[in-house]
Amino acid sequence: MTLGQNRLLLNCDMGESFGPWTMGRDEEVMPLVDMASIACGFHASDAVTMTRTVLLAKQAGTRIGAHPSYPDLVGFGRRSMQCSPREITALVQYQVGALEGISRAQGQPLHYVKPHGALYNDMMKDHDILRAVLEAVASYDRTLSLVVLARTDNTPLRTIAEEFEVPLLFEAFADRAYDRDGFLVARSIAGSVYHNESAILEQSLMLAREGAVKTLEGTRIELEADTLCVHGDNDESVRAVKNLRAALDRHYGDAPA
């Protein structure tokens, strides 16, 4: 693969409201992204929210993915939990099955699985957890891709995924800072999340053009990425997604003349 030459697909975490509590600007962001990672009830969402989000994706022609997490509704799935591999496999399958059932009822296929929050981070640092998630996907539906964090060298992750015959999608982040090892900087560290639109656009376009990002320390690292995660929680972030969509379309030659 030639770094920076693959088309980056935009993905966004969606359907993260719960009952009367609303989070995210899904209606505005959905038409701007290629992939919608929909919460499945363990860190956010409920049956009605999932259905509403699937219908938004259907209307926009956006690919649907399951966004499972640890069972941590109070902590929004951002706290690690001491779950055995068997428990992780079961809880991922449970959530994927819930969303897939709703998607099927609306005539929409499920395309991928992207773990949320602490489960995502733990999966990237612990190969036993990664294997438990891969087992969940493989035993449910091997045509589903698993989204994992893009690294400077994706070969070790591909090797593990090949054991389960599960395809991978490598993800980078538009609004998160990276450390020198290619991991996301912890949210507790100052500067770990970019709120400035220019910083978000700069990192995203550098990734699209060069297959690289600058770390929080200012060094350059290469990343092999297929998809770019964006967020649409407020006015600034929605505006950034709109401008990023336009900038990527221009970069790939999709913008109208």
N, C-alpha and C positions, 0 to 999 in steps of 0.2 A: 504493500500500500504506500502511496505517496502522501506524506502528511500534508494536510491542508487542502487536499483535492476532493475529498468526499463531501457531498452535500450534507450540511448539518440540518437535521430535523429539529424543530423547536418542540419541546415538551413542557407541560405545566401540570403541577399538582392541583387537582380540582375535586369538587364535591366534598369539601372539607367543612361544610356547615353541619349543624346538628340541631334538629328540631327547630325552635324559633331563633336559634343563634346563627348568625350569618357570618361566614368568612370567605373572602375572595370575591373577585369581580368576574365570575365565570362567564356570564353572558357577553361581556365585552371582550374577554381574552380568547374564548373558544374559537372564533373564526380566524384568529391570528396564528394559531399553533397547528402543528401537524399531529401531535400526540397528546391525549388527555389521560393523565394518571389519576384514576378515580379512587378516593378513599372507600374502604370496604366495611367500616363500622367499628374497628378496634381502636383507632386513634381519633376518628371523626366520622361523620356521615351517619345515615340511617337509610332505610329502604326507600322512603320518599325522595330524599336528597339524591341517592344513587340513581333512581329512575329519572329524576329531572335532569341530572347531569348527562346521563346516557342520551336522553332525547336532544339535549343541546349539541352533543357531539354528532349525533345522527344528522341533525339539521345542517351543521357546519361541514360535514364530511371529514371529521377528525377521527383518527384512529383511537381506539379505546384500549386502555391498559388497566390492570388491577394494581392498587397501591396498598398492599397489606402492611401491617405493623405488629409490634408487640401489643398485647391487650392492655392498653394504657390510655384510656379516654381522658382521664384527669390530667395527665402529663403530656397530652398530644403526641404520644408515641416517641418522645424524645429522651426517655429514660431506659437504659439497658435493664433487662430482666434476666434472671437466672433460669432460663428455659433449657431443657435437654434438647438434643437434636430431634428426637421423636416428637416432642412438643412443638418445636418450630415447624417441622414438616406439616403437622396436623393443623396448626393455626394458620399457616399460609394457604393450605388447601381449602380450609373452611372459608376464608375470605375471598379467595379466587372464585370458588364455587358460588358464593353469594352474588358477586358482581356478574359472573358469567350467566347465571340464571336470569338476572334482570336484563342483561344485554340481549340474550337470546329471545326473551319475550318481546323485545322491541325490534327484532330482526337484525341485530348488529353483532358482528363477531368480536371476540376478544383477541387482541394481537400480542400482548406482552404483559409481563409482570415486573413491577418496580417496587421493591421494598421501601418503606418509609422510615425516616428518622434514625433512631438508635438501631433498629434492625438492619438497615442499610449499612450504617457505619460498622456495626459489629460483623456483618457478613464480609466486609472488605478487609477486616483485620484478623478474622478467625476462619480458617479454611473448613473447620468442622461445621460452623454455622452456614458458610457458603454451600457446603455439600448438602446440608439439611434443606436449604431453600431450593437448590437444584433438584433434589429428590422430590420435593413437593411439585415442582413444575413438570419434571419428567414423568411422574406417575399420573399427573392430571392430564397434560396435553403437551407432547414434545414439539408441537408446531408453535407454541408460545415462546417468545424470546424473553430472556431475563436481562434487565437493565442493571449494569454494574458501573462502578466508577472508572472512568478512563484513566489509564496510567501511562507513564513514559514507555513502558513495555508491557503490552497486554498478553504476551505469550503465556505466562504462568496461569492466568485466569482462563484463557482458551483451553489450555491443557486439562484443567480440572473439569470445565464444562463439557469437553469431549467425552469424558467418562460417562456422562449422563445423556449425551446426544441432544443437548439443549443449546440453541443458538444464543449468542450474546449480543446485546447492544451496549456500546460503550458511551458513557455519559459524562459531559463536562457541565460546568455551572457558569452562568452568565454573571451572577451577582455574589459569588463566594470567592474569597481569597484562598490561594493554595500555598502549601508549605514546600520546602525544597524537595521533599520526597514524593510530591504529587498528590498528597492527601489534602482534604479541605481543612482549613484552619478552624479550630473549635470556636463555636459561637461566643464563648465566654471571653475570647481574646479581642481586644480593640482592633477594629479594621477588618474583622473576619467577614463581614457582610457589607457589600457595596450598596449604598443608597443613592449615589450620584449617577445620573443617567449617562454622563460622558464616560465614567469608569466602566459601566456595564457594556456600553457600545464598544469601547476600546478593547476590552478583553474578548468580547464575542467576535469582533471582526479580526482580531489577531489570530484567534483560533481558526476561523474560516479561511483566512488567507495563508497562514503559516503553519497551522497545526501546532501552535504553541501558546503559552500564557506566561505572564510574569508572576513570580511568587510574591508573597507579602514582603520578603526581604529585597525584592527587586531583581532577582536572577531570572533567566529565561529557561523554561523547561518545555519539552515537547510532549504533546498528548495525542494519542490516537483516539479520536472521538467520532461517534456516529450521530449523537443527538446532544442538544444543548438545553439545559433546564432553565426556565424563566419563571418568574412569579408575578402574579397580578393581584396584589392584596390592597393596593391603594392607588390614588391618582397618579403618583409619580411612577410606580411600577408599571401600570397599564400604559402610560405614555411611552415608557422605555421599551415595552414589548412592541408597541405599534411602530416605533422608529427602528427597532431592531429588525422587525419583519421587512420593513421597506428597504433597509440597508442590505440585508441578506438577499432579497429579491434582486436588487441592483447588482450585487456581487455575482450572483449566479445567472444574471441575464434574464430574469423573469419579470422585471418591472416593465409596465406599459411604456411604449414610446411616447 
